[in-house]
């Protein structure tokens, strides 16, 4: 959807949780997992929901044709299994598949309308509520029970063994919750849309994960290229390594120096691999290669995100500046002073 991404989904979710925790209110969040989400969508019920949303005529018939008559088989070492009909589901790896899945689970919000937080991104769903008393716990448990009932009514199923509960807040009573008779496991960190969310709301685990993944890719490039021409190797680093260090980074941008260094050292290693730059400092090498530090890039990415969201909502300059402070970005003073110069250049 326009102006929506993994980053905005995570930012909205973390902003809600952080605001409540800062105000001293404990929050319980349930990370839900559909069992074989894209494969179990009932075809006729999906088509009925599309029609209810106004999708009719030729386009509705085209979607029906696209979903029906699908077959699959397994090929292994040149041997093929027999063809099998695919009676349900939406095609994975397509553009239309996730959109159809979102339309199908769009009314999943209705059973959880009494909860404070519900966020969906494809098959990743989060349900949260402020839980200070047993009454609040019962409200969240009731929402879970209604979601299980919704799944049963619509031919879907939750993988309860993978559904987890995370307790935020220092005074959290850490209540237990059940889904379909199965007690949910409590977790201190959970991967959400590719980003590690921790109970402490600190980005340390995500920084370590991003650095490990980027280092693995960088090592593969180093083994494949013995002579590292600056033009080619820098392009390879920018295309294959740096994205791992900056995926949805506006939602988990580090503020501890140790976490910043954990990310920056990957770029430092990559720059040191480039041929013909021995005897120069890291800053001199970056200037020679025309590469900014990761911290500078994070600051600009945060600025662009705030400007984009402000334009979308028609906010004024003062409102955008207050938004920067409200979402608690890493460098609010510097962001505020340079916001409008960036706005003119983008």
C-alpha positions in Angstrom: 0.0 0.0 0.0 1.2 3.6 -0.7 3.3 5.1 2.2 3.2 1.8 4.1 6.1 -0.5 4.7 7.7 -2.8 7.3 9.4 0.3 8.8 6.2 2.3 9.3 4.4 -0.8 10.7 7.2 -1.3 13.2 7.4 2.4 14.1 3.7 2.7 14.8 3.8 -0.5 17.0 7.0 0.5 18.9 5.7 4.0 19.4 2.5 2.8 21.0 4.3 0.4 23.3 7.1 2.8 24.2 4.6 5.6 25.0 2.7 3.3 27.4 5.8 1.9 29.1 7.2 5.5 29.5 4.0 6.4 31.3 4.4 3.5 33.7 1.7 1.2 32.2 2.6 -2.4 31.5 1.7 -3.8 28.0 1.3 -7.4 27.0 1.7 -8.1 23.3 0.8 -11.4 21.5 2.7 -12.3 18.4 0.4 -14.4 16.3 1.3 -16.9 13.6 -1.0 -18.5 11.1 -0.4 -22.1 10.2 0.4 -22.3 6.5 -1.1 -18.9 6.1 -1.1 -18.4 2.3 -1.8 -22.1 1.6 -4.9 -22.4 3.7 -7.0 -19.5 2.4 -10.4 -20.9 1.2 -10.8 -19.9 -2.4 -14.6 -19.4 -2.5 -14.7 -17.5 0.8 -11.9 -15.2 -0.4 -13.9 -14.5 -3.6 -17.0 -13.8 -1.6 -15.1 -11.2 0.5 -13.7 -9.6 -2.7 -17.2 -9.2 -4.0 -18.3 -7.7 -0.6 -15.4 -5.2 -1.0 -16.8 -4.1 -4.4 -14.5 -6.3 -6.7 -16.9 -7.5 -9.3 -17.3 -8.1 -13.0 -14.3 -9.0 -15.3 -11.7 -8.3 -12.6 -13.5 -10.7 -10.2 -13.7 -13.4 -12.9 -10.0 -12.9 -13.7 -9.0 -13.4 -10.1 -11.2 -16.6 -10.0 -9.5 -17.9 -13.1 -6.1 -17.0 -11.6 -6.8 -18.9 -8.4 -8.5 -22.0 -9.9 -7.0 -24.9 -11.9 -3.6 -24.7 -10.2 -1.4 -27.8 -9.9 1.9 -28.6 -8.3 4.5 -31.3 -8.1 7.9 -32.1 -6.6 11.0 -32.4 -8.7 14.1 -33.9 -7.1 17.3 -35.0 -8.9 15.4 -35.2 -12.2 12.6 -37.3 -10.8 9.1 -35.8 -10.7 6.1 -36.7 -8.6 2.6 -36.9 -10.0 0.7 -33.6 -10.4 -1.6 -32.7 -7.5 -4.5 -30.2 -7.6 -4.2 -27.1 -5.3 -7.6 -26.7 -3.8 -6.9 -23.6 -1.6 -4.5 -20.8 -1.0 -3.1 -17.8 -2.8 0.2 -18.0 -4.8 3.2 -17.1 -2.8 5.9 -15.0 -4.4 3.4 -13.0 -6.4 2.4 -9.3 -6.0 -1.3 -10.0 -5.8 -1.1 -12.9 -3.3 -0.2 -10.9 -0.2 -2.9 -8.3 -1.1 -5.6 -11.0 -1.4 -4.5 -12.5 1.9 -4.7 -9.1 3.6 -8.2 -8.6 2.2 -9.2 -12.0 3.5 -8.0 -11.3 7.1 -9.1 -7.7 7.0 -12.0 -8.3 9.4 -9.7 -9.9 11.9 -9.7 -6.6 13.7 -13.3 -6.9 14.7 -12.8 -9.6 17.4 -10.0 -7.5 18.9 -11.7 -4.1 18.9 -11.4 -3.8 22.7 -7.6 -4.1 22.6 -5.2 -1.2 22.4 -2.9 -2.5 19.7 -3.5 -4.6 16.6 -1.1 -4.4 13.7 -1.0 -6.6 10.6 1.6 -6.9 7.8 0.9 -9.8 5.4 0.7 -12.9 7.7 2.5 -11.2 10.7 -0.1 -10.0 13.2 0.5 -8.4 16.6 -2.2 -8.0 19.3 -1.5 -5.9 22.4 -3.3 -4.4 25.4 -2.5 -2.4 28.5 -2.7 -4.9 31.4 -2.7 -3.5 34.9 -5.5 -5.6 36.4 -7.0 -9.0 36.0 -9.9 -7.3 34.1 -7.5 -6.1 31.5 -6.0 -9.7 31.2 -9.5 -11.1 30.7 -10.2 -8.5 27.9 -7.0 -9.6 26.1 -7.8 -13.3 26.6 -11.4 -12.7 25.3 -9.9 -11.1 22.2 -7.6 -14.1 21.7 -10.6 -16.5 22.1 -12.6 -14.5 19.5 -9.7 -14.6 17.1 -9.5 -18.4 17.4 -13.2 -18.5 16.8 -12.8 -16.3 13.7 -10.1 -18.6 12.3 -12.3 -21.6 12.8 -15.2 -20.0 11.1 -13.1 -18.9 8.1 -11.1 -22.0 7.5 -7.9 -20.7 9.0 -5.8 -21.9 11.9 -3.3 -20.4 14.3 0.0 -22.2 14.9 -0.3 -21.9 18.7 3.1 -23.4 19.4 4.7 -20.4 17.5 2.4 -17.7 19.0 4.3 -15.9 21.8 3.5 -13.4 24.4 5.9 -10.6 25.4 5.5 -8.6 28.6 6.6 -4.9 28.4 7.0 -2.7 31.5 8.9 -2.9 34.8 5.8 -3.5 36.8 4.3 -6.1 34.5 2.5 -8.9 36.4 3.3 -11.3 33.5 -0.1 -12.9 33.2 -0.5 -16.1 31.2 -2.7 -16.5 28.1 -4.1 -19.5 26.2 -5.1 -20.1 22.6 -7.3 -23.1 21.8 -6.3 -24.7 25.1 -2.6 -24.2 24.6 -0.7 -21.9 27.0 1.3 -19.3 25.1 5.0 -19.3 25.7 6.5 -16.0 27.1 9.5 -14.6 25.2 12.0 -11.9 25.8 12.8 -11.3 22.2 10.9 -12.1 19.0 11.5 -11.5 15.3 8.8 -9.3 13.9 8.8 -8.5 10.1 12.5 -9.3 10.0 13.4 -7.2 13.1 14.3 -8.4 16.6 11.9 -6.9 19.1 13.2 -7.1 22.7 11.3 -6.9 26.0 13.6 -4.1 27.0 12.8 -2.1 23.8 16.6 -1.8 23.2 18.0 -2.5 19.7 21.1 -4.4 20.9 19.8 -7.8 19.7 18.8 -6.4 16.3 22.2 -4.7 15.9 24.0 -8.0 16.6 21.7 -9.9 14.2 22.2 -7.4 11.4 25.9 -7.3 11.9 26.2 -11.1 11.8 24.2 -11.4 8.6 26.1 -8.6 6.9 29.4 -10.1 8.0 28.4 -13.4 6.5 27.7 -11.8 3.1 30.8 -9.7 3.2 33.0 -12.8 3.9 31.4 -14.5 0.9 32.3 -11.5 -1.3 35.8 -11.5 0.1 36.3 -15.2 -0.8 34.9 -14.6 -4.3 36.9 -11.5 -5.2 40.7 -11.6 -4.5 41.4 -8.3 -6.3 38.9 -5.8 -5.0 38.7 -3.0 -7.5 37.2 0.0 -5.7 34.4 0.6 -8.2 33.2 -3.0 -8.4 33.7 -3.9 -4.7 32.0 -0.8 -3.4 29.0 -1.5 -5.6 28.9 -5.1 -4.3 29.0 -3.8 -0.7 26.3 -1.2 -1.3 24.0 -3.8 -3.0 24.5 -6.9 -1.0 26.0 -6.0 2.4 24.7 -2.5 3.5 21.0 -3.3 3.1 21.3 -5.8 5.9 22.6 -3.0 8.2 19.8 -0.6 7.2 16.7 -2.8 6.9 13.8 -0.8 8.5 16.6 1.0 10.5 14.4 4.0 11.4 12.5 1.7 13.8 15.5 0.4 15.6 18.2 3.0 15.1 20.8 2.5 17.9 21.7 5.1 20.5 24.3 3.2 22.5 27.9 3.7 21.2 28.6 0.0 21.4 25.6 -0.8 19.1 26.6 1.9 16.7 30.1 0.5 16.6 28.8 -3.0 16.1 27.3 -1.9 12.8 30.0 0.6 11.7 32.7 -2.0 12.1 31.2 -4.0 9.2 31.5 -1.1 6.9 35.0 -0.5 8.2 36.0 -4.0 7.3 34.5 -3.6 3.9 36.4 -0.4 3.2 39.6 -2.0 4.4 39.2 -4.7 1.8 39.3 -2.3 -1.1 42.6 -2.4 -3.0 44.8 0.7 -3.2 43.8 2.5 0.1 46.4 1.3 2.5 47.9 3.8 5.0 44.8 5.9 5.2 42.4 6.4 8.1 38.8 5.2 7.9 37.5 8.7 7.4 39.9 9.3 4.6 38.9 6.1 2.9 35.2 7.0 3.1 35.9 10.4 1.6 37.9 8.8 -1.2 35.2 6.3 -2.0 32.4 8.9 -1.5 30.6 6.7 1.1 29.0 8.3 4.2 29.2 6.6 7.6 26.3 4.5 8.6 25.3 6.9 11.3 25.0 9.7 8.8 22.9 7.6 6.5 20.6 6.6 9.4 20.1 10.2 10.3 19.1 11.1 6.7 16.8 8.1 6.4 15.0 9.2 9.6 14.7 12.7 8.2 13.2 11.5 5.0 10.8 9.2 6.8 9.5 12.1 8.9 9.2 14.4 5.9 7.3 11.7 3.9 4.9 11.0 6.8 4.4 14.8 7.3 3.6 15.4 3.6 1.2 12.5 3.6 -0.7 13.9 6.6 -0.5 17.5 5.4 1.4 18.6 8.5 2.9 22.0 9.0 6.6 22.6 9.7 6.0 23.0 13.4 3.9 19.8 13.5 6.7 17.9 11.7 9.3 19.1 14.2 7.1 18.1 17.1 6.6 14.7 15.5 10.4 14.2 15.4 10.6 14.7 19.1 7.4 12.7 19.8 8.7 9.5 18.1 11.9 9.9 20.0 14.4 9.6 17.1 18.0 9.4 17.8 19.1 13.0 17.0 16.1 15.3 17.4 18.0 18.6 17.5 20.0 18.0 14.4 17.0 16.5 12.6 15.0 19.6 13.4 17.6 22.1 12.1 18.2 20.3 8.8 14.6 19.1 8.1 13.6 21.8 5.6 16.8 21.9 3.7 16.3 18.2 3.0 12.7 18.8 2.1 13.7 21.2 -0.7 16.2 18.7 -2.2 13.9 15.7 -2.3 
